[in-house]
Amino acid sequence: MKRWKAMLAAAAVALVAVAVVGHPVRWTEAALLTFDIAAGGAPTPWQDVTPAPTRTTVRWAVDGRAVGADLYTPGGRARAALVLVPGAAALGREDKHLVAFAQSLARAGFATLVPELPAVRRLALSRADADVLADALRALHRQGLAAVLGVVAISYGVGPAVIATLEPDVNGTVGFIVGIGGYHNTDEVIRYITTGTYRRIGDGRLHRRAPNPYARWTFMLANAERLPDPADAVLLREAAQRKLADPAAPTADLRAGMTADAQAVLDLMENEVPDKVPALLAALPDPIRTNIDALNLALYDLGALKARLILVHGRSDPTIPFTESEALAAAAPKGATSLYLIDGIGHVEFNAVSIANAWSIWSAVDRVLAQRR
C-alpha cells in the first residue's frame, strides 16, 4: 500500500510540474494540429475548436511582373506570419493538400501567405523563385501582421526558401524556417533519384534503395525546356513521358534525333552507376547545370543564416534521402537546428500518422507552435 501511495504521489507531483513548468495548452494544440494536418481537410476536432481562417488573393510586383498569392488570415489573433512554399506540384498554390495545410496553420494563429511560383506548376524550380519568396517575406515584414516571421517549405521548395532568407535585408527578419523533406546538395539528390544511392555524414559506406522512376523522369520533363533547341526539348519530353508510362520503354529512336546537349541529359537520367554521376553532371548543357548550381545549398554560406531551422524528413523518403536534411542541419550554425527523422511518412506524406511515428510528428509540430508569440 505504501508503495502505491508513493507512486500516486509521484504521479501527482509530475502532473503539477507539467501544469506549472510545461505547456499543456500548446501540447494539446500540437496533438490536435497533427491529426488535422493528417486529415488533409477532412473534418477534425481541431476545426471544431478553432475559428476558420479567411482566404484572400493579394498581388505585388517583382521586377515589373505581377505576382499573385493567397493569404490565409487567422480568425483570431495572428501570433506569427509565414510564407508557405510548395514543392513541385502541377496545381501550385491551388493544390488541395496545400490549401488544407495552409488552413491548418492559419487555425493555429499563423498568418500564412502562399505565393504563386510559375515554375512549380511545371514541376520545376528556378533561382528566380527565391527572388519571389524574398519579396513575399519583405511584404509580410512590412505589413507587421505579427511579431514573428517564418517560412514553411516543402520538398524542393526548401532550397529557394533558404536562399531567399539569406538575402541581406531579409536575413535577420526571419525567425524560423521549417523544411519538410528538403535538400542540401542538388548533386546528391540527382545521384539518389537516378541510382538510389546515398551516404550519411561520417559513414563511408554507400547505402542503396530502389530508385524512384517518377522523380527521375519528372526531373527530365521539368528541365527539357531549359535546352536552347526546341526540338531537343520536344524529344526529351517525349522520352520522359514514355518512361513515366513504362520505365522499360526504349528511347533509342528519340536519342537518334537529339543533339549532344539533349543526349547528355538522357545519359544522366538513364545512368544507374553511382560513380558515373559526377562526370555526367559535368557534361550537362550550361543552362541546366547553371540552374542546378543556383539552387544547390551546398554552394551557399549557410553559416550566415540567422533563422532557426526545424527540419522534418521521412527515413524512407523515395524522392529526397533523409541524409539531405542531416547535411542541411550540419551546415547550419551550431545549435540552430532541430532535426526530426520520422518513420513511415515517405515523401511529405503526413496522412501516414501511426502509433509508431505519432510522437516524432507531434514533437516537430510542437516545436513549430513554440515559434509563435
C-alpha positions as a Markdown table, in Angstrom:
| # | Residue | x | y | z |
|---|---|---|---|---|
| 1 | Met | 0.0 | 0.0 | 0.0 |
| 2 | Lys | 2.8 | 2.4 | 0.9 |
| 3 | Arg | 4.4 | 1.6 | -2.5 |
| 4 | Trp | 1.2 | 2.5 | -4.4 |
| 5 | Lys | 0.8 | 5.7 | -2.4 |
| 6 | Ala | 4.3 | 6.7 | -3.2 |
| 7 | Met | 3.7 | 6.0 | -6.9 |
| 8 | Leu | 0.5 | 8.0 | -6.9 |
| 9 | Ala | 2.1 | 10.9 | -5.1 |
| 10 | Ala | 5.0 | 10.9 | -7.6 |
| 11 | Ala | 2.4 | 10.9 | -10.4 |
| 12 | Ala | 0.6 | 13.8 | -8.8 |
| 13 | Val | 3.8 | 15.8 | -8.5 |
| 14 | Ala | 4.6 | 15.1 | -12.1 |
| 15 | Leu | 1.2 | 16.3 | -13.2 |
| 16 | Val | 1.6 | 19.5 | -11.2 |
| 17 | Ala | 5.0 | 20.0 | -12.6 |
| 18 | Val | 3.7 | 19.7 | -16.2 |
| 19 | Ala | 0.9 | 22.3 | -15.4 |
| 20 | Val | 3.4 | 24.7 | -13.8 |
| 21 | Val | 6.5 | 24.4 | -16.0 |
| 22 | Gly | 5.2 | 22.6 | -19.0 |
| 23 | His | 3.0 | 23.8 | -21.9 |
| 24 | Pro | -0.2 | 21.8 | -21.6 |
| 25 | Val | -2.3 | 24.1 | -23.8 |
| 26 | Arg | 0.4 | 24.1 | -26.6 |
| 27 | Trp | 0.9 | 20.4 | -26.3 |
| 28 | Thr | -2.8 | 19.8 | -26.7 |
| 29 | Glu | -2.8 | 22.1 | -29.7 |
| 30 | Ala | 0.1 | 20.2 | -31.2 |
| 31 | Ala | -1.8 | 16.9 | -30.9 |
| 32 | Leu | -4.9 | 18.3 | -32.5 |
| 33 | Leu | -3.0 | 20.1 | -35.2 |
| 34 | Thr | -1.0 | 16.9 | -36.0 |
| 35 | Phe | -4.2 | 15.0 | -36.8 |
| 36 | Asp | -5.8 | 17.9 | -38.6 |
| 37 | Ile | -2.8 | 18.0 | -41.0 |
| 38 | Ala | -3.0 | 14.2 | -41.4 |
| 39 | Ala | -6.7 | 14.6 | -42.3 |
| 40 | Gly | -5.9 | 16.8 | -45.3 |
| 41 | Gly | -9.0 | 18.9 | -45.0 |
| 42 | Ala | -11.5 | 16.3 | -43.7 |
| 43 | Pro | -13.4 | 17.3 | -40.5 |
| 44 | Thr | -11.4 | 17.1 | -37.3 |
| 45 | Pro | -11.8 | 18.3 | -33.6 |
| 46 | Trp | -9.1 | 21.0 | -34.4 |
| 47 | Gln | -11.6 | 22.6 | -36.8 |
| 48 | Asp | -14.3 | 22.5 | -34.1 |
| 49 | Val | -12.3 | 24.4 | -31.5 |
| 50 | Thr | -10.6 | 27.0 | -33.8 |
| 51 | Pro | -12.1 | 29.8 | -35.9 |
| 52 | Ala | -12.0 | 29.4 | -39.6 |
| 53 | Pro | -9.4 | 31.5 | -41.5 |
| 54 | Thr | -10.1 | 33.9 | -44.3 |
| 55 | Arg | -8.5 | 33.3 | -47.7 |
| 56 | Thr | -7.9 | 36.4 | -49.9 |
| 57 | Thr | -5.8 | 36.9 | -53.0 |
| 58 | Val | -3.1 | 39.6 | -52.9 |
| 59 | Arg | -0.7 | 40.9 | -55.5 |
| 60 | Trp | 2.6 | 42.7 | -55.7 |
| 61 | Ala | 5.2 | 43.5 | -58.4 |
| 62 | Val | 8.6 | 41.8 | -58.7 |
| 63 | Asp | 10.9 | 43.2 | -61.4 |
| 64 | Gly | 7.9 | 44.7 | -63.1 |
| 65 | Arg | 5.9 | 41.4 | -63.1 |
| 66 | Ala | 2.7 | 40.9 | -61.1 |
| 67 | Val | 2.9 | 38.1 | -58.6 |
| 68 | Gly | -0.2 | 36.6 | -57.0 |
| 69 | Ala | -0.5 | 34.9 | -53.6 |
| 70 | Asp | -3.2 | 33.6 | -51.3 |
| 71 | Leu | -3.2 | 35.0 | -47.8 |
| 72 | Tyr | -4.8 | 32.9 | -45.1 |
| 73 | Thr | -5.7 | 35.2 | -42.1 |
| 74 | Pro | -6.4 | 33.6 | -38.8 |
| 75 | Gly | -9.9 | 34.0 | -37.3 |
| 76 | Gly | -8.3 | 35.1 | -34.1 |
| 77 | Arg | -5.1 | 37.0 | -33.3 |
| 78 | Ala | -2.1 | 36.3 | -35.6 |
| 79 | Arg | 0.7 | 35.0 | -33.4 |
| 80 | Ala | 3.2 | 34.7 | -36.3 |
| 81 | Ala | 3.3 | 35.2 | -40.0 |
| 82 | Leu | 4.9 | 32.9 | -42.5 |
| 83 | Val | 5.4 | 32.2 | -46.2 |
| 84 | Leu | 4.3 | 28.6 | -47.2 |
| 85 | Val | 6.4 | 27.3 | -50.1 |
| 86 | Pro | 5.1 | 24.3 | -52.1 |
| 87 | Gly | 7.3 | 21.8 | -53.7 |
| 88 | Ala | 6.9 | 20.9 | -57.4 |
| 89 | Ala | 3.2 | 20.5 | -57.9 |
| 90 | Ala | 1.1 | 20.9 | -61.1 |
| 91 | Leu | -1.7 | 22.8 | -59.3 |
| 92 | Gly | 0.7 | 25.1 | -57.4 |
| 93 | Arg | -1.0 | 27.1 | -54.7 |
| 94 | Glu | -4.4 | 25.6 | -55.7 |
| 95 | Asp | -3.3 | 22.1 | -54.8 |
| 96 | Lys | -6.0 | 20.8 | -52.3 |
| 97 | His | -3.4 | 19.3 | -49.9 |
| 98 | Leu | -1.5 | 22.6 | -49.8 |
| 99 | Val | -4.7 | 24.6 | -49.2 |
| 100 | Ala | -5.7 | 22.3 | -46.4 |
| 101 | Phe | -2.2 | 22.6 | -44.9 |
| 102 | Ala | -2.4 | 26.4 | -45.1 |
| 103 | Gln | -5.8 | 26.4 | -43.4 |
| 104 | Ser | -4.5 | 24.2 | -40.6 |
| 105 | Leu | -1.6 | 26.6 | -40.0 |
| 106 | Ala | -3.8 | 29.6 | -40.0 |
| 107 | Arg | -6.1 | 28.0 | -37.5 |
| 108 | Ala | -3.0 | 27.7 | -35.2 |
| 109 | Gly | -2.5 | 31.5 | -35.4 |
| 110 | Phe | -0.1 | 31.7 | -38.4 |
| 111 | Ala | -1.0 | 34.3 | -41.0 |
| 112 | Thr | 0.0 | 32.2 | -44.0 |
| 113 | Leu | 1.0 | 33.6 | -47.4 |
| 114 | Val | 1.2 | 31.1 | -50.3 |
| 115 | Pro | 2.8 | 32.8 | -53.3 |
| 116 | Glu | 2.4 | 31.8 | -57.0 |
| 117 | Leu | 5.6 | 30.2 | -58.3 |
| 118 | Pro | 5.1 | 29.6 | -62.0 |
| 119 | Ala | 7.9 | 27.1 | -62.4 |
| 120 | Val | 6.3 | 24.9 | -59.7 |
| 121 | Arg | 3.3 | 24.2 | -61.9 |
| 122 | Arg | 5.7 | 22.9 | -64.5 |
| 123 | Leu | 7.1 | 20.5 | -61.8 |
| 124 | Ala | 10.3 | 22.6 | -61.8 |
| 125 | Leu | 12.0 | 25.2 | -59.6 |
| 126 | Ser | 14.3 | 28.1 | -60.5 |
| 127 | Arg | 16.6 | 30.5 | -58.8 |
| 128 | Ala | 14.0 | 33.2 | -59.7 |
| 129 | Asp | 11.6 | 31.6 | -57.2 |
| 130 | Ala | 13.9 | 32.6 | -54.4 |
| 131 | Asp | 13.5 | 36.3 | -55.5 |
| 132 | Val | 9.7 | 35.9 | -55.4 |
| 133 | Leu | 9.9 | 34.4 | -51.9 |
| 134 | Ala | 12.3 | 37.1 | -50.7 |
| 135 | Asp | 9.9 | 39.7 | -51.8 |
| 136 | Ala | 7.0 | 37.9 | -50.2 |
| 137 | Leu | 8.9 | 37.9 | -46.9 |
| 138 | Arg | 9.6 | 41.6 | -47.3 |
| 139 | Ala | 5.9 | 42.3 | -47.9 |
| 140 | Leu | 4.9 | 40.3 | -44.8 |
| 141 | His | 7.5 | 42.0 | -42.7 |
| 142 | Arg | 6.3 | 45.5 | -43.8 |
| 143 | Gln | 2.7 | 44.7 | -43.1 |
| 144 | Gly | 3.6 | 43.8 | -39.5 |
| 145 | Leu | 0.9 | 41.1 | -39.2 |
| 146 | Ala | 2.8 | 39.5 | -36.3 |
| 147 | Ala | 6.0 | 39.9 | -34.3 |
| 148 | Val | 7.4 | 36.7 | -35.6 |
| 149 | Leu | 8.1 | 35.9 | -39.3 |
| 150 | Gly | 8.9 | 32.5 | -40.7 |
| 151 | Val | 8.9 | 30.1 | -43.6 |
| 152 | Val | 7.5 | 26.6 | -44.1 |
| 153 | Ala | 8.9 | 25.0 | -47.2 |
| 154 | Ile | 8.1 | 21.6 | -48.7 |
| 155 | Ser | 10.4 | 19.3 | -50.6 |
| 156 | Tyr | 12.3 | 21.1 | -53.4 |
| 157 | Gly | 10.9 | 24.4 | -52.1 |
| 158 | Val | 13.3 | 24.3 | -49.2 |
| 159 | Gly | 16.2 | 25.4 | -51.4 |
| 160 | Pro | 14.6 | 28.6 | -52.8 |
| 161 | Ala | 13.2 | 29.4 | -49.3 |
| 162 | Val | 16.7 | 29.2 | -47.6 |
| 163 | Ile | 18.3 | 31.2 | -50.5 |
| 164 | Ala | 15.5 | 33.9 | -50.1 |
| 165 | Thr | 16.2 | 34.1 | -46.4 |
| 166 | Leu | 19.9 | 34.6 | -46.9 |
| 167 | Glu | 19.2 | 37.9 | -48.7 |
| 168 | Pro | 21.0 | 40.6 | -46.7 |
| 169 | Asp | 17.8 | 42.6 | -45.9 |
| 170 | Val | 15.8 | 39.5 | -45.2 |
| 171 | Asn | 18.3 | 37.5 | -43.1 |
| 172 | Gly | 17.6 | 38.5 | -39.5 |
| 173 | Thr | 13.9 | 39.4 | -40.0 |
| 174 | Val | 13.0 | 35.7 | -40.4 |
| 175 | Gly | 12.9 | 33.8 | -37.1 |
| 176 | Phe | 12.4 | 30.2 | -38.3 |
| 177 | Ile | 12.4 | 28.0 | -41.4 |
| 178 | Val | 10.5 | 24.7 | -41.4 |
| 179 | Gly | 11.9 | 22.4 | -44.0 |
| 180 | Ile | 9.8 | 19.3 | -44.8 |
| 181 | Gly | 11.5 | 16.7 | -46.9 |
| 182 | Gly | 14.1 | 19.2 | -48.1 |
| 183 | Tyr | 17.6 | 19.0 | -49.5 |
| 184 | His | 21.1 | 20.4 | -49.1 |
| 185 | Asn | 23.1 | 19.3 | -52.2 |
| 186 | Thr | 21.3 | 19.1 | -55.5 |
| 187 | Asp | 24.0 | 16.8 | -57.0 |
| 188 | Glu | 23.5 | 14.3 | -54.2 |
| 189 | Val | 19.7 | 14.4 | -54.8 |
| 190 | Ile | 20.2 | 13.7 | -58.5 |
| 191 | Arg | 22.5 | 10.7 | -57.7 |
| 192 | Tyr | 19.8 | 9.4 | -55.4 |
| 193 | Ile | 16.9 | 9.7 | -57.9 |
| 194 | Thr | 18.9 | 8.1 | -60.7 |
| 195 | Thr | 20.9 | 5.4 | -58.8 |
| 196 | Gly | 19.1 | 5.1 | -55.4 |
| 197 | Thr | 22.4 | 5.6 | -53.5 |
| 198 | Tyr | 23.2 | 7.9 | -50.6 |
| 199 | Arg | 25.8 | 8.4 | -47.9 |
| 200 | Arg | 25.5 | 9.6 | -44.3 |
| 201 | Ile | 27.8 | 12.1 | -42.7 |
| 202 | Gly | 30.8 | 10.3 | -41.2 |
| 203 | Asp | 29.9 | 7.0 | -42.9 |
| 204 | Gly | 31.9 | 6.0 | -45.9 |
| 205 | Arg | 29.5 | 3.2 | -46.9 |
| 206 | Leu | 27.2 | 3.7 | -49.9 |
| 207 | His | 23.6 | 2.9 | -49.0 |
| 208 | Arg | 21.2 | 1.9 | -51.7 |
| 209 | Arg | 17.5 | 1.6 | -52.3 |
| 210 | Ala | 15.5 | 1.2 | -55.5 |
| 211 | Pro | 15.4 | 4.5 | -57.4 |
| 212 | Asn | 12.1 | 6.3 | -57.8 |
| 213 | Pro | 11.2 | 6.3 | -61.5 |
| 214 | Tyr | 8.7 | 9.2 | -61.1 |
| 215 | Ala | 11.3 | 11.5 | -59.6 |
| 216 | Arg | 13.8 | 10.6 | -62.3 |
| 217 | Trp | 11.6 | 11.3 | -65.3 |
| 218 | Thr | 9.7 | 14.3 | -63.9 |
| 219 | Phe | 13.2 | 15.9 | -63.4 |
| 220 | Met | 13.9 | 15.4 | -67.1 |
| 221 | Leu | 10.5 | 16.6 | -68.0 |
| 222 | Ala | 10.9 | 19.8 | -66.0 |
| 223 | Asn | 14.4 | 20.6 | -67.4 |
| 224 | Ala | 13.7 | 19.9 | -71.0 |
| 225 | Glu | 12.5 | 23.5 | -71.5 |
| 226 | Arg | 15.9 | 24.8 | -70.5 |
| 227 | Leu | 17.6 | 23.5 | -73.6 |
| 228 | Pro | 18.3 | 26.1 | -76.4 |
| 229 | Asp | 17.0 | 23.8 | -79.2 |
| 230 | Pro | 13.2 | 23.5 | -79.1 |
| 231 | Ala | 13.4 | 20.2 | -81.0 |
| 232 | Asp | 15.6 | 18.8 | -78.2 |
| 233 | Ala | 13.0 | 19.8 | -75.7 |
| 234 | Val | 10.3 | 18.0 | -77.6 |
| 235 | Leu | 12.3 | 14.8 | -77.8 |
| 236 | Leu | 13.3 | 14.9 | -74.1 |
| 237 | Arg | 9.7 | 15.4 | -73.1 |
| 238 | Glu | 8.6 | 12.5 | -75.2 |
| 239 | Ala | 11.3 | 10.3 | -73.7 |
| 240 | Ala | 10.2 | 11.3 | -70.2 |
| 241 | Gln | 6.5 | 10.6 | -70.9 |
| 242 | Arg | 7.4 | 7.2 | -72.3 |
| 243 | Lys | 9.4 | 6.3 | -69.2 |
| 244 | Leu | 6.7 | 7.6 | -66.8 |
| 245 | Ala | 4.2 | 5.3 | -68.6 |
| 246 | Asp | 6.7 | 2.4 | -68.7 |
| 247 | Pro | 10.1 | 2.6 | -67.1 |
| 248 | Ala | 11.3 | -0.2 | -69.6 |
| 249 | Ala | 10.2 | 1.8 | -72.7 |
| 250 | Pro | 13.0 | 2.2 | -75.3 |
| 251 | Thr | 14.4 | 5.7 | -76.2 |
| 252 | Ala | 16.9 | 4.8 | -78.9 |
| 253 | Asp | 14.7 | 6.2 | -81.7 |
| 254 | Leu | 14.4 | 9.5 | -79.8 |
| 255 | Arg | 18.1 | 9.7 | -78.9 |
| 256 | Ala | 19.0 | 9.4 | -82.6 |
| 257 | Gly | 17.3 | 12.8 | -83.3 |
| 258 | Met | 18.8 | 14.6 | -80.3 |
| 259 | Thr | 21.8 | 17.0 | -80.3 |
| 260 | Ala | 24.7 | 16.3 | -77.9 |
| 261 | Asp | 23.0 | 18.6 | -75.3 |
| 262 | Ala | 19.8 | 16.5 | -75.0 |
| 263 | Gln | 21.8 | 13.3 | -75.2 |
| 264 | Ala | 23.8 | 14.4 | -72.1 |
| 265 | Val | 20.6 | 14.9 | -70.2 |
| 266 | Leu | 19.2 | 11.5 | -71.2 |
| 267 | Asp | 22.6 | 9.9 | -70.4 |
| 268 | Leu | 22.4 | 11.2 | -66.8 |
| 269 | Met | 18.8 | 10.1 | -66.3 |
| 270 | Glu | 19.3 | 6.6 | -67.7 |
| 271 | Asn | 22.5 | 6.0 | -65.8 |
| 272 | Glu | 22.4 | 3.6 | -62.8 |
| 273 | Val | 26.1 | 3.6 | -61.8 |
| 274 | Pro | 26.8 | 5.9 | -58.8 |
| 275 | Asp | 30.5 | 6.6 | -59.7 |
| 276 | Lys | 29.5 | 7.9 | -63.2 |
| 277 | Val | 27.2 | 10.6 | -61.8 |
| 278 | Pro | 29.8 | 13.4 | -61.3 |
| 279 | Ala | 31.1 | 13.2 | -64.9 |
| 280 | Leu | 27.5 | 13.0 | -66.3 |
| 281 | Leu | 26.6 | 16.1 | -64.2 |
| 282 | Ala | 29.6 | 18.0 | -65.5 |
| 283 | Ala | 28.6 | 17.1 | -69.1 |
| 284 | Leu | 25.1 | 18.7 | -68.8 |
| 285 | Pro | 24.4 | 21.7 | -71.0 |
| 286 | Asp | 25.1 | 25.0 | -69.4 |
| 287 | Pro | 21.5 | 26.2 | -68.9 |
| 288 | Ile | 20.6 | 23.1 | -66.9 |
| 289 | Arg | 23.9 | 22.9 | -65.0 |
| 290 | Thr | 23.7 | 26.6 | -64.1 |
| 291 | Asn | 20.1 | 26.2 | -62.7 |
| 292 | Ile | 21.1 | 23.2 | -60.7 |
| 293 | Asp | 24.1 | 25.0 | -59.1 |
| 294 | Ala | 22.0 | 28.1 | -58.4 |
| 295 | Leu | 19.7 | 26.0 | -56.3 |
| 296 | Asn | 22.5 | 24.0 | -54.6 |
| 297 | Leu | 22.5 | 25.0 | -50.9 |
| 298 | Ala | 25.9 | 23.3 | -50.6 |
| 299 | Leu | 27.3 | 26.2 | -52.6 |
| 300 | Tyr | 26.0 | 28.8 | -50.2 |
| 301 | Asp | 27.3 | 30.0 | -46.8 |
| 302 | Leu | 24.7 | 28.6 | -44.5 |
| 303 | Gly | 26.8 | 29.6 | -41.5 |
| 304 | Ala | 25.4 | 33.2 | -42.1 |
| 305 | Leu | 21.8 | 32.0 | -41.7 |
| 306 | Lys | 20.2 | 33.7 | -38.7 |
| 307 | Ala | 16.8 | 31.8 | -38.8 |
| 308 | Arg | 16.3 | 28.7 | -36.7 |
| 309 | Leu | 15.9 | 25.5 | -38.8 |
| 310 | Ile | 13.2 | 23.0 | -38.0 |
| 311 | Leu | 13.8 | 20.1 | -40.3 |
| 312 | Val | 11.4 | 17.1 | -40.8 |
| 313 | His | 12.2 | 14.2 | -43.1 |
| 314 | Gly | 10.9 | 10.7 | -43.6 |
| 315 | Arg | 13.5 | 8.0 | -43.3 |
| 316 | Ser | 12.0 | 6.1 | -46.2 |
| 317 | Asp | 11.7 | 9.1 | -48.5 |
| 318 | Pro | 11.9 | 7.8 | -52.1 |
| 319 | Thr | 12.4 | 11.2 | -53.7 |
| 320 | Ile | 15.0 | 13.0 | -51.5 |
| 321 | Pro | 17.1 | 11.0 | -49.0 |
| 322 | Phe | 16.8 | 11.8 | -45.3 |
| 323 | Thr | 20.5 | 12.3 | -45.3 |
| 324 | Glu | 19.9 | 15.6 | -47.1 |
| 325 | Ser | 18.2 | 17.1 | -44.1 |
| 326 | Glu | 21.0 | 15.7 | -41.9 |
| 327 | Ala | 23.5 | 17.5 | -44.2 |
| 328 | Leu | 21.5 | 20.7 | -44.1 |
| 329 | Ala | 21.4 | 20.6 | -40.3 |
| 330 | Ala | 25.1 | 20.1 | -40.2 |
| 331 | Ala | 25.8 | 23.1 | -42.5 |
| 332 | Ala | 23.7 | 25.5 | -40.3 |
| 333 | Pro | 25.1 | 27.4 | -37.4 |
| 334 | Lys | 25.7 | 25.1 | -34.4 |
| 335 | Gly | 22.7 | 24.8 | -32.1 |
| 336 | Ala | 20.3 | 26.5 | -34.5 |
| 337 | Thr | 18.6 | 23.3 | -35.9 |
| 338 | Ser | 16.0 | 20.9 | -34.7 |
| 339 | Leu | 16.0 | 17.7 | -36.8 |
| 340 | Tyr | 13.2 | 15.2 | -36.8 |
| 341 | Leu | 13.7 | 11.9 | -38.8 |
| 342 | Ile | 10.4 | 10.1 | -39.0 |
| 343 | Asp | 9.5 | 6.6 | -39.9 |
| 344 | Gly | 6.6 | 5.7 | -42.2 |
| 345 | Ile | 5.8 | 9.1 | -43.9 |
| 346 | Gly | 7.6 | 8.6 | -47.2 |
| 347 | His | 8.0 | 11.9 | -49.1 |
| 348 | Val | 6.0 | 14.6 | -47.2 |
| 349 | Glu | 3.1 | 12.2 | -46.7 |
| 350 | Phe | 1.7 | 13.4 | -43.3 |
| 351 | Asn | -1.5 | 11.5 | -43.7 |
| 352 | Ala | 0.5 | 8.5 | -42.5 |
| 353 | Val | 0.4 | 9.2 | -38.8 |
| 354 | Ser | 0.7 | 6.0 | -36.8 |
| 355 | Ile | 1.4 | 4.8 | -33.2 |
| 356 | Ala | 5.0 | 4.3 | -34.3 |
| 357 | Asn | 5.6 | 7.8 | -35.5 |
| 358 | Ala | 3.0 | 10.0 | -33.8 |
| 359 | Trp | 5.4 | 11.1 | -31.0 |
| 360 | Ser | 8.0 | 12.3 | -33.5 |
| 361 | Ile | 5.5 | 14.1 | -35.7 |
| 362 | Trp | 3.9 | 15.7 | -32.6 |
| 363 | Ser | 7.3 | 16.8 | -31.3 |
| 364 | Ala | 8.0 | 18.5 | -34.6 |
| 365 | Val | 4.6 | 20.2 | -34.7 |
| 366 | Asp | 5.0 | 21.3 | -31.1 |
| 367 | Arg | 8.4 | 22.9 | -32.0 |
| 368 | Val | 6.7 | 24.9 | -34.8 |
| 369 | Leu | 4.0 | 26.1 | -32.5 |
| 370 | Ala | 6.6 | 27.2 | -30.0 |
| 371 | Gln | 7.8 | 29.8 | -32.5 |
| 372 | Arg | 4.6 | 31.8 | -32.0 |
| 373 | Arg | 4.3 | 34.8 | -29.7 |
